[in-house]
Amino acid sequence: MHKLAIAMLFGLLVGCSTTPNYDMKFGDAVREAKLKMTINPDASHNPDQVAGMDGKSARETMILYQESFKVPPPAANIVNIGGGIMSGGGGGN
């Protein structure tokens, strides 16, 4: 029984020895993915943020964006898991 306890303790200690190696690299994959998705990492340092868009285009874009929230989107047909089609808004069999 004493040997079993020592073997279990040894197993626990061996398992803990790799943790610092994992902790050193924790989050590296997320940081790397964010860097790959960023087109220009120094974009926040650009003083001309809206280059290529004139005032009229920017105004129209803002108006269209704000107008899009005034009317709810049309109801769409939804195919549920059972295979039936029901109109958006709920309901059912």
C-alpha positions as CSV (number, residue, x, y, z in Angstrom):
1,M,0.0,0.0,0.0
2,H,2.9,2.3,0.8
3,K,4.5,1.7,-2.6
4,L,1.2,2.5,-4.3
5,A,1.0,5.9,-2.5
6,I,4.5,6.7,-3.5
7,A,3.8,5.7,-7.1
8,M,0.7,7.9,-7.2
9,L,2.6,10.9,-5.7
10,F,5.4,10.4,-8.3
11,G,2.8,10.4,-11.1
12,L,1.3,13.6,-9.8
13,L,4.7,15.3,-9.6
14,V,5.6,14.3,-13.1
15,G,2.4,15.7,-14.4
16,C,3.0,19.0,-12.8
17,S,6.5,19.4,-14.2
18,T,5.3,20.4,-17.8
19,T,2.9,23.2,-16.6
20,P,5.5,26.0,-16.8
21,N,6.2,25.1,-20.4
22,Y,2.5,25.4,-21.3
23,D,2.1,28.6,-19.3
24,M,4.9,30.3,-21.2
25,K,3.1,29.8,-24.5
26,F,-0.5,30.4,-23.2
27,G,-2.3,32.7,-25.6
28,D,0.3,32.6,-28.4
29,A,-2.1,31.1,-30.9
30,V,-4.7,33.8,-30.3
31,R,-2.1,36.6,-30.5
32,E,-0.7,35.1,-33.7
33,A,-4.2,34.7,-35.3
34,K,-5.0,38.4,-34.4
35,L,-1.8,39.5,-36.1
36,K,-2.5,37.5,-39.2
37,M,-6.0,39.0,-39.4
38,T,-4.8,42.6,-39.0
39,I,-4.2,44.2,-42.4
40,N,-2.2,47.2,-41.0
41,P,-1.0,46.8,-37.4
42,D,0.0,50.5,-37.3
43,A,-3.4,51.8,-38.4
44,S,-4.0,53.5,-35.1
45,H,-1.0,55.7,-35.7
46,N,-2.4,57.0,-39.1
47,P,-3.6,60.7,-38.7
48,D,-5.8,60.5,-41.8
49,Q,-8.2,57.7,-40.8
50,V,-10.7,58.2,-43.6
51,A,-8.5,58.5,-46.6
52,G,-10.3,57.9,-49.8
53,M,-13.8,58.8,-48.6
54,D,-15.1,62.3,-49.2
55,G,-17.6,64.2,-47.0
56,K,-20.7,63.5,-49.2
57,S,-20.0,59.7,-49.3
58,A,-19.4,59.6,-45.6
59,R,-22.6,61.5,-44.9
60,E,-24.7,59.2,-47.1
61,T,-23.1,56.1,-45.5
62,M,-24.0,57.3,-42.1
63,I,-27.6,58.2,-43.1
64,L,-28.1,54.7,-44.7
65,Y,-26.7,53.1,-41.6
66,Q,-29.0,55.0,-39.3
67,E,-32.0,54.4,-41.5
68,S,-31.4,50.7,-41.4
69,F,-32.5,50.6,-37.7
70,K,-35.8,52.4,-38.3
71,V,-37.6,49.5,-40.0
72,P,-37.3,45.9,-38.7
73,P,-35.9,43.5,-41.2
74,P,-38.5,41.4,-43.1
75,A,-39.4,38.0,-41.7
76,A,-37.5,35.1,-43.2
77,N,-38.6,31.6,-43.7
78,I,-36.9,29.3,-41.3
79,V,-36.3,25.5,-41.8
80,N,-36.4,23.9,-38.4
81,I,-34.7,20.7,-37.4
82,G,-37.8,18.6,-38.1
83,G,-37.7,19.7,-41.8
84,G,-40.9,21.8,-41.8
85,I,-41.0,25.4,-43.0
86,M,-42.4,28.0,-40.7
87,S,-42.7,31.7,-41.3
88,G,-40.4,33.9,-39.1
89,G,-42.0,35.0,-35.9
90,G,-42.5,31.7,-34.3
91,G,-45.4,29.4,-34.1
92,G,-45.3,25.8,-34.9
93,N,-47.2,22.5,-35.2
